[in-house]
Amino acid sequence: MTRPHQREIILAALDGKDVFVQAATSFGKSLCFQLPAVIDPGITIVISPLLSLMMNQVEALRAANVDARTLNSNIPLPERDRIYQDLATGHPHTRLLYVTPELCSFDRFRERLKFVHQQKELARIVVDEAHCISEWGHDFRKDFKRLSWFRETFPDVPIMCLTATANEQVRRDILSTLGMDKTLDRLRNFTMTAHRPNLHLEVRFTSDEANDRFDDFVTWLKGVYSRRAAADRKPELEAASERIDSVPGIIYTISRDECESLAAALRCEEIGARPFHAKLPKQVKEETLARWIANERGYDIIVATTAFGMGIDKENVRFVVHWRLPKSFEGYYQEAGRAGRDGNASYCFLYYAREDRDRVCNMVMRDGPAGNDKNKQARMESLNRLVAYCEDTTGCRHAAICKYFGEEKVPECDYACDWHKDAPGLKKRMMRGLASEEWVSTQRQEGMYDDYYYSD
């Protein structure tokens, strides 16, 4: 069974159209190009910046007897040679080939694709996480800019772009960079709502001086455990293979050190938490991910840096917590969206402190290559919008997210955010948070408070 608009997207792809898809996490964007790749003759090239997503999708496709492969720096040399030999025939057996944007600039890869195209076997180019193309996007990568080569070299090959996070400016930038704006007569645009009604959104105000994040979270989680223990086992838990004493979740923080220390502190509270960040050994990361996905005891919660989770196939994540303020509005939305992909109620809250705001602001100003003022301006604008979202006590969180992504008809939630649930209480909590900030400000002026910054 397809979800709303999936059928139209798939039919447009099968009809040879260029397709732009913007849809929230959990929409099922991958099916929109995987199904046409299985039906159409030839090979589909899928360009993605996420190695975890590539490996996850290739594994799932191969389990379904679809010849899918990935070509990246982590692939052993014999497998790479087999893939290049397959392309060199001009009639590859591979139906979906996942590659990085960096690989697309290599002459060897380009020459192989030219030969495949000459044999009329290049079916489609797919660009996933397409917001990375735009300098106005939150995760700009310069190698995405070079993807204009595909339309210039293969003007007859359809292109599909997919993203969960693009405002109007980013959408225009994507279409222009890929040359899709020059063939608007063959472009089908599918822009879906960013509204995720099954997510409960909340901002929890805190400060470093109060240092109350940990106690607050442990109290909340143990309360969930208690309610589950008191309730009868529900059929939906059986169907999802969830343990009654398990609440699968993700906690996002910014630093690797805090990632490690927070996971350890939670384990001391008999909460099954494991760290996940780039510096961990590959084997440890693979085991942690596999056991978390399998919902094994002791692997209920992943405490991760922000690189974790994109493309991970786990539908029953019941909560996502942002321990620190993310660097962008888009990053926050994308990470929060990893909760509740099965459509069941899930909880998303963000601990907000102005000390974090100041640190993240400093990080954003330092990040990126020198002289890239356009990208830095975009990142600061996105961060400022996220700060405004956190400090807003006048309206629905869901409506604010939809408005950010340019939706004209903005839906409001059914008591699924802190404002709808308790607007007066939200304002009071915000005022208490600001009051603690005044103490910090006074300490700074008196030289008794030192700023420190996180880096990943």
C-alpha positions in Angstrom: 0.0 0.0 0.0 1.4 3.4 -1.0 1.1 6.6 1.0 -0.6 9.7 -0.3 1.2 11.0 -3.4 3.6 8.1 -3.6 1.7 6.6 -6.5 1.7 9.9 -8.4 5.4 10.3 -7.8 6.2 6.8 -9.0 4.0 7.2 -12.1 5.7 10.5 -13.0 9.1 8.8 -12.7 8.0 5.8 -14.8 6.7 8.4 -17.4 10.3 9.8 -17.7 9.6 13.1 -15.9 12.1 15.0 -13.8 10.7 14.9 -10.3 11.3 17.1 -7.2 10.0 15.6 -3.9 9.9 17.4 -0.6 8.4 15.3 2.1 8.8 14.8 5.8 10.8 12.0 7.4 8.7 8.8 7.4 7.0 9.6 4.1 8.8 6.8 2.3 10.8 8.8 -0.2 13.1 5.9 -1.0 10.3 3.8 -2.5 9.6 6.6 -5.0 12.9 5.8 -6.8 13.4 2.1 -5.8 10.2 0.8 -7.4 10.8 2.6 -10.8 14.3 1.2 -10.7 13.0 -2.3 -10.4 10.4 -1.8 -13.1 12.4 0.2 -15.7 15.2 -1.3 -17.7 18.7 0.0 -17.1 20.6 1.2 -14.0 19.5 3.9 -11.6 22.3 6.0 -10.0 21.5 7.1 -6.4 23.7 10.0 -5.1 23.7 10.3 -1.3 26.0 11.9 1.3 25.1 9.3 3.9 27.1 6.1 4.0 24.8 4.6 6.7 21.8 5.2 4.5 23.5 3.6 1.5 24.5 0.5 3.4 21.1 0.2 5.0 19.1 0.5 1.8 21.5 -1.8 -0.2 21.2 -4.5 2.4 17.4 -4.2 2.4 17.2 -4.3 -1.4 19.5 -7.3 -1.7 17.4 -9.1 0.9 14.5 -8.6 -1.5 16.5 -10.0 -4.4 17.2 -6.7 -6.0 20.7 -6.3 -7.4 21.7 -3.1 -5.5 25.3 -2.1 -4.7 27.2 0.9 -3.3 30.4 2.4 -4.5 32.3 4.4 -1.9 35.7 4.6 -0.1 34.7 2.0 2.4 34.0 -0.7 -0.1 36.8 -3.4 -0.5 38.9 -3.1 -3.7 37.7 -6.5 -5.2 34.0 -5.3 -4.9 34.8 -2.0 -6.4 36.5 -3.7 -9.3 33.5 -5.9 -9.8 31.2 -2.9 -9.9 33.4 -1.1 -12.5 33.6 -4.2 -14.6 29.8 -4.5 -14.5 29.5 -0.8 -15.7 32.2 -1.4 -18.4 29.9 -3.9 -20.1 27.5 -1.1 -21.0 24.6 -3.4 -19.9 25.1 -3.6 -16.1 23.2 -6.2 -14.0 23.1 -3.7 -11.1 19.7 -2.0 -10.9 20.5 0.5 -8.2 24.0 1.9 -7.6 24.4 4.1 -4.6 27.4 6.5 -4.8 28.7 9.6 -2.9 28.7 13.1 -4.6 32.5 13.1 -4.3 32.7 9.9 -6.5 30.6 11.6 -9.2 33.6 13.9 -10.0 36.0 11.0 -10.7 36.9 10.6 -14.4 36.9 6.8 -14.2 33.3 6.8 -12.9 32.1 9.4 -15.4 33.6 7.5 -18.4 31.8 4.3 -17.3 28.5 6.1 -17.1 29.0 7.7 -20.6 29.4 4.2 -22.0 26.3 2.9 -20.2 24.4 5.9 -21.6 25.6 5.2 -25.1 24.0 1.7 -24.7 20.8 3.4 -23.6 21.0 1.7 -20.2 21.2 4.8 -17.9 17.7 4.9 -16.5 17.6 7.7 -13.9 19.8 9.9 -11.7 18.5 10.3 -8.1 19.9 13.0 -5.8 19.0 12.2 -2.1 19.3 14.8 0.6 19.1 17.4 -2.2 19.2 20.4 0.2 23.0 19.8 0.4 23.2 21.3 -3.1 22.3 24.7 -1.9 24.5 27.1 -0.1 21.3 28.3 1.6 20.7 24.7 2.9 21.8 23.7 6.4 24.3 21.0 5.2 25.9 22.4 2.1 28.6 20.2 0.5 30.6 21.7 -2.4 30.7 18.4 -4.3 27.0 18.6 -4.8 27.5 21.7 -6.9 29.3 19.6 -9.5 26.3 17.4 -10.1 25.3 19.8 -12.8 27.5 17.5 -15.0 24.7 15.0 -15.2 22.2 17.2 -17.0 24.9 18.8 -19.2 26.2 15.3 -20.2 22.9 13.3 -20.3 20.1 15.8 -21.1 17.7 13.0 -21.9 18.1 11.2 -18.6 15.5 12.0 -16.0 16.6 13.4 -12.6 14.8 12.9 -9.3 15.6 15.1 -6.2 14.4 14.2 -2.7 14.7 16.2 0.6 12.8 16.6 3.8 14.1 20.2 4.5 14.0 22.9 1.8 12.4 26.3 1.9 11.5 28.1 -1.4 15.0 29.6 -1.8 16.7 26.2 -1.4 14.2 24.6 -3.8 15.0 27.2 -6.5 18.7 26.7 -5.9 18.5 22.9 -6.3 16.6 23.1 -9.6 18.9 25.8 -11.0 22.1 23.9 -10.0 21.0 20.7 -11.5 19.7 22.4 -14.7 16.2 21.2 -14.0 14.8 24.7 -14.3 15.7 24.7 -18.0 13.3 21.9 -18.7 10.3 22.9 -16.6 7.9 21.3 -19.1 9.1 17.9 -18.0 9.3 18.7 -14.2 6.8 17.4 -11.7 7.0 19.1 -8.3 5.7 17.3 -5.2 5.9 19.4 -2.0 4.2 17.9 0.9 3.4 19.3 4.4 6.0 19.2 7.1 3.3 18.5 9.6 3.9 15.3 11.7 0.7 15.1 13.8 1.8 12.0 15.8 4.8 13.9 17.3 4.4 15.7 20.6 6.8 18.8 20.4 8.0 20.5 23.5 10.8 22.9 24.6 12.1 22.5 28.1 13.9 25.6 29.5 17.0 25.2 31.5 20.5 26.6 32.0 24.0 25.4 32.8 23.6 27.1 36.2 20.5 25.0 37.0 22.1 21.8 35.5 18.8 20.1 35.7 18.6 18.3 32.3 19.7 14.9 33.6 17.3 14.7 36.6 14.5 16.0 34.5 15.0 13.4 31.7 15.5 10.4 34.1 12.4 11.4 36.0 10.4 11.6 32.7 11.7 8.3 31.4 11.2 6.3 34.6 7.7 7.7 34.7 7.2 6.2 31.2 8.6 2.9 32.4 6.2 2.9 35.3 3.2 3.6 33.2 4.1 0.8 30.8 4.6 -1.6 33.6 1.2 -0.8 35.0 -0.6 -1.1 31.7 -1.6 -4.3 30.0 0.4 -5.3 27.0 -1.2 -3.8 24.0 -1.5 -5.5 20.6 0.5 -2.7 18.8 3.5 -3.5 21.1 3.4 -7.1 20.2 3.2 -6.2 16.5 6.2 -3.9 16.8 8.2 -6.5 18.8 8.8 -4.0 21.6 9.6 -5.1 25.1 7.2 -3.7 27.6 10.1 -2.4 29.6 11.7 -0.7 26.6 11.3 2.8 25.3 13.5 3.1 22.1 14.9 6.5 21.7 17.7 8.9 20.6 19.3 11.7 22.5 21.3 14.2 20.4 24.1 16.2 21.9 26.9 18.2 20.3 30.2 16.9 21.8 31.6 13.4 21.7 32.7 13.7 25.3 29.2 14.5 26.5 27.9 11.7 24.3 30.1 9.2 26.2 29.6 10.7 29.7 25.8 11.0 29.3 25.4 7.4 28.1 27.5 6.2 31.1 25.5 8.3 33.6 22.2 6.8 32.2 23.6 3.3 32.6 24.3 4.1 36.2 20.6 4.7 36.5 20.0 1.2 35.0 18.9 2.8 31.7 20.2 1.0 28.6 22.0 3.8 26.8 25.0 3.5 24.4 27.1 6.3 22.8 27.4 6.7 19.0 29.8 9.1 17.3 32.4 9.2 14.5 35.5 8.4 16.6 34.2 5.0 17.9 35.6 1.9 16.2 33.6 0.8 13.2 32.9 -2.6 14.8 31.5 -0.9 17.9 29.3 1.4 15.9 28.0 -1.5 13.7 27.2 -3.7 16.8 25.6 -0.8 18.7 23.4 0.1 15.7 22.4 -3.5 15.0 21.5 -4.3 18.6 19.6 -1.0 19.0 17.5 -1.7 15.8 16.9 -5.2 17.1 15.6 -3.7 20.4 18.0 -5.7 22.5 18.2 -5.2 26.3 20.8 -2.7 27.2 20.5 -0.9 23.8 17.3 1.0 24.3 18.7 4.5 23.8 21.4 5.9 21.4 23.2 8.9 22.8 24.6 10.4 19.6 26.2 13.4 17.9 24.1 14.9 15.1 25.5 12.8 12.3 23.5 9.8 13.6 20.2 8.5 12.3 19.7 9.7 8.8 18.4 6.8 6.7 18.3 4.4 9.6 15.5 1.9 9.3 13.9 1.9 12.8 10.3 2.8 12.8 9.5 2.5 16.5 11.6 5.3 18.0 9.4 6.6 20.7 11.3 9.7 21.6 14.0 12.1 20.4 15.6 14.4 22.8 17.9 17.3 21.9 20.2 17.7 24.9 21.7 20.9 23.4 20.4 23.4 20.8 21.0 22.1 17.3 22.9 24.3 14.8 20.0 24.8 12.4 16.2 24.7 12.2 16.4 22.2 9.4 18.7 20.0 11.5 16.3 20.1 14.4 13.3 19.2 12.2 15.1 16.3 10.5 16.4 14.8 13.7 13.1 15.2 15.6 11.5 13.5 12.6 13.3 10.3 13.3 10.7 9.6 16.0 7.4 7.9 15.3 8.0 6.8 11.7 5.5 4.0 12.4 2.8 6.7 12.8 2.3 6.0 16.5 2.5 8.7 19.2 6.1 9.8 20.0 7.7 12.5 22.1 10.2 15.1 21.0 11.6 17.7 23.4 14.5 20.1 23.2 16.4 21.4 26.3 16.9 25.1 25.6 19.4 27.4 27.4 20.7 30.7 26.2 24.2 29.6 27.1 23.8 26.9 24.5 22.5 29.5 22.0 25.7 31.5 22.5 27.9 28.5 22.1 26.2 27.3 18.9 26.3 30.8 17.5 30.0 30.9 18.0 30.4 27.5 16.4 28.4 28.5 13.3 30.5 31.6 12.9 33.6 29.5 13.0 32.4 26.6 10.8 33.0 26.3 7.1 35.6 27.7 4.7 36.8 31.2 5.1 35.0 33.7 2.8 31.9 31.6 2.3 29.7 34.4 3.5 26.6 33.2 1.7 26.5 29.9 3.5 27.4 31.4 6.9 24.6 33.9 6.5 22.1 31.2 5.7 23.3 29.1 8.7 23.0 32.1 11.0 19.5 32.9 9.7 18.4 29.3 10.3 19.9 29.2 13.8 18.1 32.5 14.6 14.8 31.1 13.4 15.3 28.1 15.7 16.1 30.3 18.7 12.9 32.3 17.9 11.0 29.0 17.7 12.3 27.9 21.2 11.5 31.3 22.8 8.0 31.6 21.3 5.2 31.2 23.8 2.4 32.5 21.6 1.5 29.7 19.2 1.5 26.0 18.0 4.9 24.4 17.6 3.7 22.4 14.6 2.3 25.5 12.9 5.7 27.3 13.4 7.5 24.4 11.7 5.2 24.4 8.7 5.4 28.2 8.4 9.2 28.0 8.4 9.1 25.7 5.4 6.8 28.1 3.5 3.4 26.4 3.9 0.5 28.9 3.3 -2.2 26.8 4.9 -0.6 26.1 8.3 -2.2 23.3 10.3 -2.3 23.4 14.0 -1.9 20.3 16.2 -4.5 18.4 18.3 -2.9 19.2 21.7 0.4 17.7 20.5 2.7 20.5 21.6 3.5 22.3 24.8 1.6 25.5 23.8 -1.6 23.7 23.0 -1.3 21.6 26.1 -0.6 24.4 28.6 0.0 27.9 27.1 0.0 29.7 30.5 2.3 27.1 32.0 4.7 27.4 29.0 5.0 31.1 29.4 5.8 30.7 33.2 8.4 28.1 32.4 10.0 30.4 29.9 10.1 33.2 32.4 11.7 31.0 35.0 14.3 30.0 32.5 15.0 33.7 31.7 15.3 34.4 35.4 18.1 31.9 35.7 19.8 33.5 32.7 19.9 36.8 34.6 22.0 35.1 37.3 24.4 33.8 34.6 24.6 37.3 33.1 25.5 38.8 36.4 28.1 36.2 37.1 29.7 36.9 33.6 29.8 40.6 34.4 31.6 39.9 37.7 34.1 37.6 36.0 32.8 34.5 37.8 31.5 32.6 34.8 33.6 31.2 32.0 32.2 30.4 28.6 33.2 27.1 27.0 32.5 25.7 23.6 31.7 22.2 22.3 33.2 20.7 19.1 32.6 17.4 17.4 
